[in-house]
Amino acid sequence: MKKVLATLVAAAFLCAPAMSLAGDETDMAKLPCKEFIKAPENEMGILLGWIDGYMSAKSDNTMMSQAWMEKLGKHMGEFCAKNPDKTIMQAMEAMPE
């Protein structure tokens, strides 16, 4: 299961069109929640993959699971819907353990 999930995330990065959030580059530290929740479905996987990787690097936790990705996606969606002017970094910091 881990290999399948890792392969899907890698495929999303390689096959998805360039992110349209802000052109060629996006400063993820400044990305507002209102832009995150408006992202097309094909970009949402890339964003959540980046968020998971960033959080994993900070916590030194290299485990990945479908349950975690679902929890992460749910939290980010709910937090950002309630706080559209906050950044995704603030949403990540508010992620419950």
C-alpha positions in Angstrom: 0.0 0.0 0.0 2.8 2.4 0.8 4.5 1.8 -2.6 1.2 2.5 -4.3 0.5 5.7 -2.5 4.1 6.9 -3.0 3.9 6.0 -6.7 0.6 8.0 -7.1 2.1 11.0 -5.4 5.1 10.9 -7.6 3.0 10.5 -10.7 0.9 13.5 -9.7 4.1 15.6 -9.5 5.4 14.4 -12.8 2.2 14.3 -14.9 0.2 17.3 -13.6 0.3 20.5 -15.6 2.3 23.4 -14.1 0.6 25.0 -11.1 -1.6 27.9 -12.1 -1.8 29.4 -8.6 0.8 32.1 -9.3 2.6 31.3 -12.5 6.0 29.7 -12.6 6.7 29.9 -8.9 4.6 29.9 -5.7 5.9 31.1 -2.3 4.1 28.4 -0.3 4.8 30.4 3.0 2.5 33.1 1.6 -0.1 31.0 -0.1 -3.5 32.1 1.4 -6.1 29.5 2.3 -8.6 31.1 -0.1 -6.2 30.2 -3.0 -5.6 26.7 -1.6 -9.3 25.8 -1.5 -9.9 27.2 -5.0 -7.1 25.0 -6.5 -8.2 22.6 -9.2 -8.4 18.9 -8.2 -5.3 18.0 -10.1 -3.3 20.7 -8.2 -4.8 19.7 -4.8 -2.8 16.4 -4.8 0.4 18.3 -5.5 -0.3 20.8 -2.8 -1.2 18.2 -0.2 1.9 16.2 -1.2 4.0 19.3 -0.7 2.4 20.0 2.7 2.9 16.4 3.8 6.6 16.5 2.8 7.1 19.8 4.5 5.5 18.6 7.7 7.4 15.3 7.6 10.7 17.1 7.2 9.9 19.3 10.3 8.9 16.4 12.4 11.4 13.9 11.1 8.5 11.5 10.5 8.9 9.6 7.3 5.8 7.5 7.6 2.9 8.1 5.1 -0.5 6.5 5.1 -3.8 6.9 3.4 -5.4 7.6 6.8 -2.9 10.5 7.4 -3.4 12.0 4.0 -7.2 11.9 4.5 -6.8 13.5 7.9 -4.5 16.2 6.5 -6.8 16.9 3.5 -9.8 17.2 5.8 -8.0 19.5 8.2 -6.6 21.7 5.5 -10.0 22.0 3.8 -12.0 22.7 7.0 -9.4 25.2 8.4 -9.0 27.1 5.1 -12.8 27.3 4.6 -13.2 28.9 8.0 -10.0 31.1 7.7 -9.7 32.1 4.1 -7.3 34.9 4.8 -4.8 32.8 6.8 -2.0 31.1 5.0 -1.6 27.4 4.5 1.5 27.5 6.8 -0.9 28.7 9.6 -3.3 25.9 8.7 -0.4 23.4 8.9 0.6 24.8 12.3 -3.0 24.3 13.5 -3.0 20.6 12.5 -4.0 18.5 15.5 -1.6 15.7 16.4 
